[in-house]
């Protein structure tokens, strides 16, 4: 597997595990690139979430977890990772949440803690995601439960 593919799997696994831990249900997570959206992979929310209001603080942790996981895997500082091109979609989504500076800092701390605490789960999800290219919420939940 190419390093870029593995890093994408780690990034998306970070989002997926954070969503599970936050109690947010998603449809699936994928490492398949969508050139029209200029993304390497993504976490796709369940259509019902369009009707539900997700707490911005929880959503922020999920958004930050992908770049945090990628930074850990690549041996980079998290703040440098979030400034980079790889986190463009995450950064743009964060901007829409309207968090205060204190809320952003709290979400960053929570995402960093989650990544360290759940690293074995994230690696396991990434391994299965790299093989399958797409996992449903229930598949990710089962992996996290086993880990």
N, C-alpha and C positions, 0 to 999 in steps of 0.2 A: 504494500500500500504506500502511495506517495505521502510524504510528510504533510503536504497541504491538505490532503483528504483526511488524514488523522487529526490535524488541528481543527478542521471544520467539524469533525465528529465530536471532538472534545468540547468545542464552543457550543454546539447545539445540545449536547448532553448536559452541559451546565445549565442552560435555559430549562430543559425538560425536568431535571431533578429539582431545580428551584421551584418550578411550577407545582410539582407534586408536593414538595414540602410546604408550600404556601396554601395548598388546598385549592389550587386553580386547575380546572379541567381544560385540557386542550384536545384538539382532534388528533393531530399527529405531529411528529417531528421528522424532519428530512434533511439529508445531506445532499440532495439533488440540487444542482445549480438551476436557477431560473434566470437566464440571460436577460429576459425582458424586464425583470425587476432588479437586475444587477446584484443578485445574492448568490452565495455559495450553498446555503442551506437555510432552514427556517423552522420555527415553531409555529404551527398553525392552530389558531384558536377555534374551539367548537363554535359553530354558528350561533348557538344560544347565548354565547358571551356578548354578542352584539346587543342583546336585550338586557343583559345584566351589567351592573356597574361594578367593576373590579376596583378595589381600594388602590389608589395610586401608589401607596407605600409598598404594597405587596407586588404590584406590577413592576415597580422600580427594582426590587430585589431580583425578580425574574430577568429583567432586561440586563441588569448588571452582572448576573451570574455567568452569562456566556463569555463576555470579555474577561472576567475574572478567571474562569477556567482556562481560557486560552492563554492568558498571561502566565498562569502557574505552569502550564505545560511547556511553554516556550522559554520559561525562566526570565520573564520580563516583569517590571513593576506594573501593577495594575493601572495606575494613572496614565502611564505611557501607552498602554494597550488601548485604553478607551479613547485616547486622542487619535489613534491610528485609523487607517482606511478600513481595516477589518471590522471595526465597530461602528461604521457609519450609520447603518440602519438602527442599531441599538441607541446610538446617541440621538438620532432624530426622533425616535419614539420617546426617549426620556424627556426631550424638550417639550413634548406635548403634555406632560403630566403636571406641570406647574408646581413642582415641589419647592419648598423653601430650602435654603442652604442647609439648615439643620436636618430636614427630612432627607435630603440627598446624602449627607454624611452618614446618617443612621442607616439608610438603605445600603450604602457602600460597605459599611462595617458588617451588616448582616449578610450581604452577598459574599464577602470575603470569608467570614466565619463558616458559612454554609459550604463553600468550596472546600475548605480545609476539613471540615467535619465529614462531608459526604464524598470525599475524593474517591474512595473505592467504588462507590455506586456510580459516580460520574464516569470513571474509567470503564466499568462494566457496560453501562449504557452506550458509551462511545464505541466499544468493541462490537456490540451487537448492531448498532446503528451503521457502523462502517460496512458490516457484512450485508445487512438487509436494505440499507439506504433509506429506509422509512420505518418508523415504529409508531404504533398507536399509543394513546394515553395508557390503556390497560397493559400493553406490553412493557412500557417503561415502568409503570407502577409495580408490575410483577418482578422486574429486575431489581428495583430499589428494595422491595420487600425481601428478596433473597439475599441481597448484599447486606 
